[in-house]
Amino acid sequence: MRKGRRRRRGQRGKRQNNVPDLTPPPMLSVGEENMGPMAKQRRQLPVYSFREKLLETIGSSNVTVVEGETGSGKTTQVPHFVLEDAARRGVPCNVVVAQPRRISAMSVAERVAQERGEAIGGTVGYTIRL
């Protein structure tokens, strides 16, 4: 590797030239109530019953901490709620979910993209070491 150039791996879906994307996220057109192809499974997660309260709290607070059991849908569903709400209102939105390990970041991004019926690199992406 040449001096001064650093190779960055795992940059799928990264914005180009550090210019933020200010377009509203696309509405999901697949599944019941525009919840994507996995709508039934998403509704069965415990966090789904708190959707409106979470959106209200996130909208009125600078910081929101979401606590819940493992597998309750915190990591995958809360970003969905925020993106879907932004799409419904037609406002720009970027959601960052921090994960402690590379494999976790990749797995979460793949799951969220799958639930949206998309491929990694469109609306959903990941980066290692922000």
GULUM-733014 format. One record per atom (N, C-alpha, C): chain; atom name; y, x, z; residue in one letter. Coordinates in steps of 0.02 Angstrom, whole numbers, plus 50000, padded with zeros to 5 digits. Last residue first. Layout:
N
kette; atom; Y; X; Z; rest
A; CA; Y; X; Z; a
...
//
This chain:
130
kette; atom; Y; X; Z; rest
A; N; 50248; 49163; 50611; l
A; CA; 50313; 49139; 50588; l
A; C; 50363; 49194; 50593; l
A; N; 50098; 49200; 50585; r
A; CA; 50154; 49237; 50615; r
A; C; 50221; 49216; 50585; r
A; N; 50047; 49119; 50443; i
A; CA; 50025; 49158; 50500; i
A; C; 50083; 49201; 50522; i
A; N; 50069; 48953; 50391; t
A; CA; 50088; 49023; 50386; t
A; C; 50063; 49057; 50450; t
A; N; 50027; 48812; 50290; y
A; CA; 50024; 48850; 50352; y
A; C; 50049; 48920; 50338; y
A; N; 50060; 48643; 50234; g
A; CA; 50044; 48713; 50224; g
A; C; 50036; 48747; 50291; g
A; N; 50088; 48490; 50151; v
A; CA; 50059; 48525; 50209; v
A; C; 50042; 48597; 50190; v
A; N; 50136; 48452; 50030; t
A; CA; 50174; 48432; 50089; t
A; C; 50151; 48472; 50150; t
A; N; 50054; 48578; 49962; g
A; CA; 50102; 48527; 49942; g
A; C; 50146; 48511; 50001; g
A; N; 49967; 48664; 50021; g
A; CA; 50017; 48692; 49978; g
A; C; 50067; 48642; 49951; g
A; N; 49811; 48582; 50018; i
A; CA; 49855; 48629; 50053; i
A; C; 49904; 48657; 50001; i
A; N; 49810; 48419; 49945; a
A; CA; 49784; 48487; 49949; a
A; C; 49835; 48529; 49988; a
A; N; 49790; 48253; 50016; e
A; CA; 49824; 48305; 49978; e
A; C; 49787; 48370; 49983; e
A; N; 49764; 48150; 50105; g
A; CA; 49738; 48145; 50037; g
A; C; 49770; 48195; 49990; g
A; N; 49797; 48162; 50234; r
A; CA; 49851; 48137; 50190; r
A; C; 49826; 48128; 50119; r
A; N; 49682; 48219; 50283; e
A; CA; 49699; 48152; 50305; e
A; C; 49754; 48121; 50263; e
A; N; 49694; 48344; 50220; q
A; CA; 49638; 48300; 50204; q
A; C; 49654; 48228; 50223; q
A; N; 49807; 48394; 50288; a
A; CA; 49809; 48384; 50216; a
A; C; 49754; 48335; 50194; a
A; N; 49752; 48401; 50417; v
A; CA; 49809; 48358; 50405; v
A; C; 49816; 48343; 50330; v
A; N; 49648; 48496; 50395; r
A; CA; 49633; 48428; 50419; r
A; C; 49691; 48380; 50404; r
A; N; 49718; 48609; 50354; e
A; CA; 49668; 48580; 50310; e
A; C; 49653; 48508; 50330; e
A; N; 49795; 48634; 50470; a
A; CA; 49828; 48619; 50406; a
A; C; 49780; 48585; 50357; a
A; N; 49692; 48661; 50562; v
A; CA; 49738; 48604; 50573; v
A; C; 49771; 48585; 50507; v
A; N; 49634; 48776; 50504; s
A; CA; 49595; 48715; 50514; s
A; C; 49639; 48654; 50523; s
A; N; 49739; 48870; 50508; m
A; CA; 49710; 48851; 50444; m
A; C; 49673; 48784; 50450; m
A; N; 49761; 48879; 50646; a
A; CA; 49816; 48859; 50601; a
A; C; 49788; 48834; 50534; a
A; N; 49635; 48927; 50687; s
A; CA; 49661; 48862; 50711; s
A; C; 49715; 48836; 50665; s
A; N; 49630; 49051; 50627; i
A; CA; 49581; 49000; 50607; i
A; C; 49603; 48931; 50629; i
A; N; 49735; 49118; 50696; r
A; CA; 49737; 49107; 50624; r
A; C; 49691; 49050; 50603; r
A; N; 49786; 49047; 50854; r
A; CA; 49743; 49089; 50813; r
A; C; 49748; 49069; 50739; r
A; N; 49873; 48958; 50918; p
A; CA; 49866; 49026; 50944; p
A; C; 49825; 49073; 50900; p
A; N; 49994; 48865; 50825; q
A; CA; 49925; 48873; 50848; q
A; C; 49915; 48946; 50868; q
A; N; 50123; 48748; 50804; a
A; CA; 50104; 48816; 50822; a
A; C; 50032; 48817; 50849; a
A; N; 50185; 48656; 50679; v
A; CA; 50135; 48652; 50732; v
A; C; 50111; 48723; 50745; v
A; N; 50330; 48588; 50619; v
A; CA; 50295; 48651; 50631; v
A; C; 50248; 48640; 50690; v
A; N; 50395; 48487; 50495; v
A; CA; 50359; 48487; 50558; v
A; C; 50323; 48554; 50563; v
A; N; 50539; 48426; 50420; n
A; CA; 50492; 48482; 50423; n
A; C; 50461; 48482; 50492; n
A; N; 50620; 48307; 50320; c
A; CA; 50583; 48321; 50381; c
A; C; 50538; 48382; 50372; c
A; N; 50746; 48195; 50259; p
A; CA; 50710; 48259; 50256; p
A; C; 50676; 48273; 50323; p
A; N; 50716; 48016; 50249; v
A; CA; 50754; 48073; 50274; v
A; C; 50713; 48137; 50269; v
A; N; 50663; 47887; 50226; g
A; CA; 50692; 47926; 50171; g
A; C; 50735; 47984; 50193; g
A; N; 50594; 47811; 50316; r
A; CA; 50667; 47809; 50321; r
A; C; 50702; 47847; 50265; r
A; N; 50465; 47844; 50277; r
A; CA; 50484; 47774; 50278; r
A; C; 50560; 47767; 50279; r
A; N; 50468; 47982; 50299; a
A; CA; 50459; 47956; 50231; a
A; C; 50482; 47884; 50227; a
A; N; 50480; 47985; 50438; a
A; CA; 50533; 48014; 50396; a
A; C; 50528; 47988; 50325; a
A; N; 50358; 47925; 50472; d
A; CA; 50420; 47893; 50492; d
A; C; 50478; 47919; 50449; d
A; N; 50269; 48019; 50421; e
A; CA; 50267; 47951; 50396; e
A; C; 50332; 47914; 50413; e
A; N; 50302; 48132; 50500; l
A; CA; 50310; 48133; 50427; l
A; C; 50313; 48063; 50398; l
A; N; 50270; 48083; 50629; v
A; CA; 50338; 48106; 50614; v
A; C; 50350; 48106; 50539; v
A; N; 50133; 48055; 50617; f
A; CA; 50180; 48003; 50638; f
A; C; 50251; 48021; 50617; f
A; N; 50084; 48183; 50583; h
A; CA; 50079; 48126; 50536; h
A; C; 50130; 48073; 50553; h
A; N; 50107; 48253; 50704; p
A; CA; 50142; 48272; 50642; p
A; C; 50140; 48217; 50588; p
A; N; 50017; 48174; 50783; v
A; CA; 50089; 48174; 50797; v
A; C; 50128; 48199; 50736; v
A; N; 49887; 48205; 50731; q
A; CA; 49918; 48139; 50721; q
A; C; 49993; 48137; 50734; q
A; N; 49848; 48337; 50761; t
A; CA; 49849; 48313; 50692; t
A; C; 49889; 48249; 50683; t
A; N; 49869; 48358; 50899; t
A; CA; 49887; 48409; 50851; t
A; C; 49892; 48383; 50780; t
A; N; 49821; 48238; 50965; k
A; CA; 49888; 48265; 50974; k
A; C; 49910; 48310; 50917; k
A; N; 49696; 48181; 50965; g
A; CA; 49736; 48175; 50905; g
A; C; 49806; 48203; 50911; g
A; N; 49604; 48203; 51064; s
A; CA; 49640; 48139; 51066; s
A; C; 49684; 48129; 51005; s
A; N; 49539; 48323; 51078; g
A; CA; 49512; 48275; 51030; g
A; C; 49548; 48208; 51028; g
A; N; 49574; 48344; 51247; t
A; CA; 49551; 48376; 51186; t
A; C; 49521; 48322; 51141; t
A; N; 49700; 48231; 51314; e
A; CA; 49633; 48261; 51313; e
A; C; 49619; 48296; 51246; e
A; N; 49875; 48275; 51321; g
A; CA; 49819; 48230; 51314; g
A; C; 49754; 48268; 51312; g
A; N; 50049; 48280; 51300; e
A; CA; 49991; 48303; 51338; e
A; C; 49936; 48251; 51330; e
A; N; 50188; 48338; 51221; v
A; CA; 50135; 48288; 51216; v
A; C; 50074; 48316; 51250; v
A; N; 50357; 48355; 51246; v
A; CA; 50292; 48385; 51261; v
A; C; 50240; 48329; 51261; v
A; N; 50501; 48372; 51154; t
A; CA; 50451; 48325; 51177; t
A; C; 50386; 48361; 51187; t
A; N; 50673; 48403; 51146; v
A; CA; 50606; 48431; 51155; v
A; C; 50560; 48376; 51182; v
A; N; 50778; 48318; 51122; n
A; CA; 50777; 48383; 51089; n
A; C; 50708; 48414; 51092; n
A; N; 50753; 48141; 51093; s
A; CA; 50749; 48201; 51135; s
A; C; 50751; 48264; 51094; s
A; N; 50740; 48031; 51014; s
A; CA; 50795; 48031; 51063; s
A; C; 50797; 48094; 51106; s
A; N; 50629; 48049; 50933; g
A; CA; 50694; 48034; 50902; g
A; C; 50753; 48039; 50950; g
A; N; 50528; 48063; 51027; i
A; CA; 50545; 48120; 50983; i
A; C; 50614; 48110; 50953; i
A; N; 50527; 47931; 51078; t
A; CA; 50542; 47988; 51121; t
A; C; 50564; 48048; 51080; t
A; N; 50490; 47856; 50964; e
A; CA; 50552; 47841; 51001; e
A; C; 50574; 47900; 51043; e
A; N; 50367; 47914; 50935; l
A; CA; 50422; 47918; 50886; l
A; C; 50489; 47904; 50919; l
A; N; 50296; 47879; 51053; l
A; CA; 50306; 47949; 51034; l
A; C; 50364; 47956; 50985; l
A; N; 50297; 47739; 51044; k
A; CA; 50330; 47771; 51101; k
A; C; 50343; 47845; 51086; k
A; N; 50222; 47721; 50926; e
A; CA; 50291; 47699; 50929; e
A; C; 50329; 47732; 50987; e
A; N; 50094; 47784; 50965; r
A; CA; 50133; 47802; 50907; r
A; C; 50207; 47784; 50913; r
A; N; 49997; 47763; 51059; f
A; CA; 50062; 47786; 51083; f
A; C; 50111; 47802; 51026; f
A; N; 49880; 47735; 50994; s
A; CA; 49910; 47680; 51033; s
A; C; 49980; 47699; 51060; s
A; N; 49845; 47860; 50943; y
A; CA; 49872; 47809; 50898; y
A; C; 49907; 47752; 50936; y
A; N; 49781; 47939; 51034; v
A; CA; 49853; 47948; 51027; v
A; C; 49885; 47893; 50983; v
A; N; 49641; 47908; 51021; p
A; CA; 49681; 47883; 51078; p
A; C; 49756; 47888; 51068; p
A; N; 49588; 47858; 50857; l
A; CA; 49605; 47911; 50904; l
A; C; 49650; 47884; 50959; l
A; N; 49574; 47755; 50767; q
A; CA; 49527; 47756; 50824; q
A; C; 49543; 47811; 50875; q
A; N; 49660; 47778; 50663; r
A; CA; 49676; 47725; 50710; r
A; C; 49632; 47726; 50772; r
A; N; 49590; 47878; 50594; r
A; CA; 49654; 47894; 50628; r
A; C; 49672; 47842; 50679; r
A; N; 49484; 47808; 50538; q
A; CA; 49470; 47859; 50588; q
A; C; 49533; 47876; 50628; q
A; N; 49557; 47726; 50448; k
A; CA; 49515; 47696; 50500; k
A; C; 49501; 47746; 50556; k
A; N; 49622; 47817; 50361; a
A; CA; 49660; 47772; 50405; a
A; C; 49618; 47745; 50462; a
A; N; 49597; 47917; 50269; m
A; CA; 49559; 47917; 50331; m
A; C; 49592; 47872; 50384; m
A; N; 49684; 47914; 50161; p
A; CA; 49614; 47895; 50150; p
A; C; 49572; 47891; 50214; p
A; N; 49842; 47846; 50223; g
A; CA; 49798; 47895; 50193; g
A; C; 49726; 47872; 50190; g
A; N; 49922; 47746; 50268; m
A; CA; 49900; 47796; 50318; m
A; C; 49852; 47846; 50289; m
A; N; 49975; 47629; 50208; n
A; CA; 49998; 47696; 50189; n
A; C; 49981; 47749; 50240; n
A; N; 49899; 47519; 50251; e
A; CA; 49966; 47531; 50278; e
A; C; 49992; 47601; 50264; e
A; N; 49748; 47596; 50204; e
A; CA; 49782; 47540; 50234; e
A; C; 49849; 47560; 50263; e
A; N; 49754; 47706; 50058; g
A; CA; 49731; 47682; 50123; g
A; C; 49773; 47625; 50149; g
A; N; 49887; 47793; 49982; v
A; CA; 49816; 47780; 49985; v
A; C; 49799; 47753; 50054; v
A; N; 50012; 47836; 49981; s
A; CA; 50000; 47775; 49943; s
A; C; 49927; 47756; 49945; s
A; N; 50131; 47901; 50088; l
A; CA; 50060; 47899; 50071; l
A; C; 50047; 47833; 50036; l
A; N; 50286; 47963; 50029; m
A; CA; 50248; 47909; 50062; m
A; C; 50175; 47916; 50042; m
A; N; 50338; 48134; 50043; p
A; CA; 50315; 48077; 50003; p
A; C; 50279; 48025; 50047; p
A; N; 50483; 48182; 50141; p
A; CA; 50411; 48187; 50125; p
A; C; 50389; 48126; 50085; p
A; N; 50644; 48213; 50064; p
A; CA; 50601; 48175; 50111; p
A; C; 50528; 48184; 50092; p
A; N; 50701; 48379; 50038; t
A; CA; 50680; 48315; 50009; t
A; C; 50637; 48278; 50060; t
A; N; 50736; 48505; 50075; l
A; CA; 50772; 48449; 50106; l
A; C; 50756; 48382; 50073; l
A; N; 50662; 48649; 50114; d
A; CA; 50652; 48592; 50070; d
A; C; 50684; 48531; 50104; d
A; N; 50758; 48798; 50138; p
A; CA; 50722; 48740; 50165; p
A; C; 50718; 48684; 50114; p
A; N; 50726; 48951; 50072; v
A; CA; 50769; 48893; 50063; v
A; C; 50731; 48832; 50088; v
A; N; 50655; 49070; 50066; n
A; CA; 50681; 49048; 50130; n
A; C; 50732; 48991; 50124; n
A; N; 50593; 49085; 49943; n
A; CA; 50660; 49114; 49953; n
A; C; 50694; 49090; 50017; n
A; N; 50491; 48942; 49965; q
A; CA; 50511; 48999; 49924; q
A; C; 50581; 49020; 49941; q
A; N; 50382; 48897; 50100; r
A; CA; 50440; 48885; 50058; r
A; C; 50461; 48948; 50023; r
A; N; 50205; 48901; 50091; k
A; CA; 50267; 48928; 50118; k
A; C; 50325; 48914; 50071; k
A; N; 50079; 48866; 50050; g
A; CA; 50126; 48812; 50066; g
A; C; 50192; 48836; 50094; g
A; N; 49998; 49007; 50116; r
A; CA; 49996; 48948; 50074; r
A; C; 50047; 48896; 50097; r
A; N; 49986; 49134; 50171; q
A; CA; 50053; 49105; 50163; q
A; C; 50053; 49042; 50120; q
A; N; 49887; 49230; 50201; g
A; CA; 49886; 49164; 50232; g
A; C; 49952; 49127; 50226; g
A; N; 49970; 49390; 50212; r
A; CA; 49914; 49347; 50193; r
A; C; 49920; 49280; 50229; r
A; N; 50079; 49504; 50150; r
A; CA; 50073; 49447; 50195; r
A; C; 50018; 49402; 50170; r
A; N; 50112; 49674; 50147; r
A; CA; 50073; 49619; 50118; r
A; C; 50064; 49564; 50169; r
A; N; 50261; 49755; 50133; r
A; CA; 50212; 49730; 50180; r
A; C; 50176; 49671; 50148; r
A; N; 50336; 49901; 50084; r
A; CA; 50312; 49835; 50063; r
A; C; 50256; 49814; 50110; r
A; N; 50363; 50025; 50137; g
A; CA; 50417; 49977; 50134; g
A; C; 50396; 49907; 50111; g
A; N; 50248; 50112; 50035; k
A; CA; 50291; 50112; 50093; k
A; C; 50348; 50061; 50083; k
A; N; 50111; 50025; 49961; r
A; CA; 50172; 50065; 49957; r
A; C; 50213; 50058; 50020; r
A; N; 49941; 50042; 50000; m
A; CA; 50000; 50000; 50000; m
A; C; 50062; 50045; 50000; m
//
